[in-house]
Amino acid sequence: MANKEQIQNGIAAYLDTELMPQIHIEPWKQALLGTFASIAIKRTGSAIDALKDNTALSMIGVVDKDGNIDIDILSQEFKAKMPPEGLKVPVPMLGEITFHPSDVDTLYRKITGGI
């Protein structure tokens, strides 16, 4: 289980060390994208708080009453369901980014602190 602080910090670390260095766009777009990403990460805590009240997620044990998320099962199942060519995600100002199972592993390590 990971708490919201671990998830926020892990996502921020993933964006800073893995994703943003691979994005080569105009500096003003880079600044806007970084600002947007930072705000989105800070708002993740509110989204996680809302998930703990979700009956379906609580029932299957993905989120507990304290808002901790079972990232072990989520990462395993998400990787298992990913298309072999990766998951293509449209991103404003960038176009499309493809995430692969290795990205899920990296994000998992960032969230868990490498454990």
N, C-alpha and C positions, 0 to 999 in steps of 0.2 A: 504494500500500500504506500502511496505517496501523498503527502499533504499538499495544499495549494501553494505553499511557499516553494517546495521542491519542484513542483511543476512549473511555476513561473520562472524560477531561476534556471531550470533545465532548458526551457524553451528559449529564454534569453541567451543562454550560452550557445545553444545550437545555432540560433540566428547570427550571433556575433562571430562565431568561429567557423561555422560550416557554410551557411547560406550566403550571407552578405559578401564575404570575400570573392565569391564566384559571380557576383552580379556586377557587370560593367556597363553602367549607364551614365548619363550626364550627372554632374555633381548635384544640381538642384533636385533632380529626380531621386538620387541616392539619399539626400537629406530628407525629402518628403517620405520616402519609403521607410527610412530608419525611424522617423518620428511616428509614423503610422504604426509600425511594428512595436515600438516601445509602448505606445498608448494601449494597443491591443493586449500586450502582455500584462500590463498593469490592471486591465479590466478582466483578465482571466479569473481572478479570485472571485469576482461577483458571479461569473458563470458557474464556477465550481460550487459556490454556495447554493445556487439555484438547483444544481444537480442532486444535492443531498436530499432534496424534497421530492425527487422524482420517484414515484412508487415502483415503476418498472425497473429502473436501474438499481434501486435498493433491493428489490425482490430477487434479482439475479446476482446480487453481491458485488456489483461493480463499484458502487459508491456506498460508503457506510454513513452512519448518522452524524459523524463529525466532518463529513465532506472529503474523507480520504478516498483516493481512487486506486483501484486494483490495476496498476499499469502492467503487471506481469501478464495477466490474461488478455488485456487490451492489446498489448504489443504483439503477443503471440498470434492472436486471432486476426488482427489487422494485417500482419505480414502474410498469413496463410490465405487471406482473401484478396491480396493485391494481384493485379494482372501481371503476367510474366514480364511484360515490357515496362512495368512501373505504373504509377498512378499519376496521371497528368492533371494538374490543377491550374486553372486560369488565375492569374494575378494581375490586378490593374497596374498599368504602366510598364509591366515586364513582358506580358504575354503569357506564356505557359511554362510552368516548372514541373519537372518530372521527379517524383519521389520513388525511391527503390527500397527494397527490404533493408539494405544496409543503412539507409537514412533512419529507419525505425529503430534499428539497433543503436545507432549513434545517439539519437534523441533519448532513448531509454537510458543509456549510460550517463548522459548529461543530467537527467532527472534523478537518477539513483546515486549519483556521485561516483560512478564507476564500479559500483558493487555488483 
